[in-house]
Amino acid sequence: MDFTGNEIVYSVTQVTQTIKNLLEESFPTITLEGEISNYRPNSTGHLYFTLKDENSQISAVMFASSARSLTFNVADGKKVRCRGRITVYPARGNYQILITSMEPAGEGEILLMLEQRKQKLAAQGLFDSSRKRSLSQFPKTIGVVTTPSGAGLRDILQIIRRRNPCVNIVILPAIVQGADAAPTIIRQIENANNYHLCDTLIVGRGGGSLEDLLPFSEEAVVRAVAESQIPVISAVGHEIDWALCDYAADVRAPTPSAAAELATSVKDEIIDYLQNKQNLFYSEIRAKVDQIKLMVKSFSPDNLELNFRQIEQPLLQQFDDLKDDLLRGMEERLKDTRIHIEKMQSILKASDPHLILDKGFSMVRDKKNGKLIRSGSDASPGTELEIIPAKGKITAQVITAE
């Protein structure tokens, strides 16, 4: 009733709008945890379902623009943690949660989500060993992406300063837990690369629950680690803890302290290493100098003459041997040639036609054309012949020829 005593009558719309204003003003943002039931995905990409626990339930909707960021499969029976705001749907008078982000709740669901994401990223090659690079052996500056207030950073600083106080340290502060963690981790990795802030980058945090470590398994964080041009050491949690960025990093450290040890060499060990190299270098130089001294000593006048004689003598002996072989060869060749000439002379002498003619033989030829008459058929009766005995010439005429 109003102040006059009259009964106040509200319309359904007025009541619904009043409830809507009260709820939405009381719960501008809220995080709910519960089990999905009556899951009804829409063809446009919107997700409709009920979120329930042991005693109650609430309608839920997640529009396509938010649903695209999900990294796990939504299904009835999954326990999830949702963030959003409470709204009222006036047409039905129902209140509901409008979800902006959602993730698995409970270790079993989280582990299943992480395994699905791991398989997806591995298939894309983000964990391939061929992508991994060696850490700088002597880094000048080490960058650390972590929370400035964490025990992990204190351990890293203490160990690096103890092992090698000459190394510079750049702290890149980041949120390492909760919904805002992943963007800050990514931004600091990108800053380290864009501005060339360090030679080695440690990304991680101290221990925590599986949910606390989830930012280091976000797909965007894993990609940022894999794409870093600066070698990355992943140091998330304790030795038994694993995050997906461990697989994408160039080196995985079981703890932040171990990461600091992997990133730096002990100063004294470096000095010993350099001293050993220096001693080895000096020893090699001394050995080379002694070798050169021996070589120079061998170039004294006496040694030079002796060396020359040692080279000359075999050559002279070889020359004499070749000369003797050449003379012997020439004498044998002349002897064989002389014998051959004498044989040829004997043959020529035996073939001398004058010797034959001196024995009483004569040479007969056709006087007209000078053709030799070797048989009776070479001449015909009446042919005038020229007969040449050993001395003089005789002219005759053929009477008969057979």
Sequence and secondary structure as in RCSB ss.txt:
>XXXX:A:sequence
MDFTGNEIVYSVTQVTQTIKNLLEESFPTITLEGEISNYRPNSTGHLYFTLKDENSQISAVMFASSARSLTFNVA
DGKKVRCRGRITVYPARGNYQILITSMEPAGEGEILLMLEQRKQKLAAQGLFDSSRKRSLSQFPKTIGVVTTPSG
AGLRDILQIIRRRNPCVNIVILPAIVQGADAAPTIIRQIENANNYHLCDTLIVGRGGGSLEDLLPFSEEAVVRAV
AESQIPVISAVGHEIDWALCDYAADVRAPTPSAAAELATSVKDEIIDYLQNKQNLFYSEIRAKVDQIKLMVKSFS
PDNLELNFRQIEQPLLQQFDDLKDDLLRGMEERLKDTRIHIEKMQSILKASDPHLILDKGFSMVRDKKNGKLIRS
GSDASPGTELEIIPAKGKITAQVITAE
>XXXX:A:secstr
  TTS      HHHHHHHHHHHHHHH SSEEEEEEEEEEEE TTS EEEEEE SS EEEEEE HHHHTT  S   
TT EEEEEEEEEEETTTTEEEEEEEEEEE SHHHHHHHHHHHHHHHHHTTTT GGG     SS SEEEEEE TTS
HHHHHHHHHHHHH TTSEEEEEE   SSTTHHHHHHHHHHHHHHTT  SEEEEEE    TTTTGGGG HHHHHHH
HH SS EEEEESSTT   HHHHHSSEE SSHHHHHHHH   HHHHHHHHHHHHHHHHHHHHHHHHHHHHHHHTTS
HHHHHHHHHHHHHHHHHHHHHHHHHHHHHHHHHHHHHHHHHHHHHHHHHHT HHHHHHTT  EEEETTT  B  S
GGG  TT EEEEE SSS EEEE S   
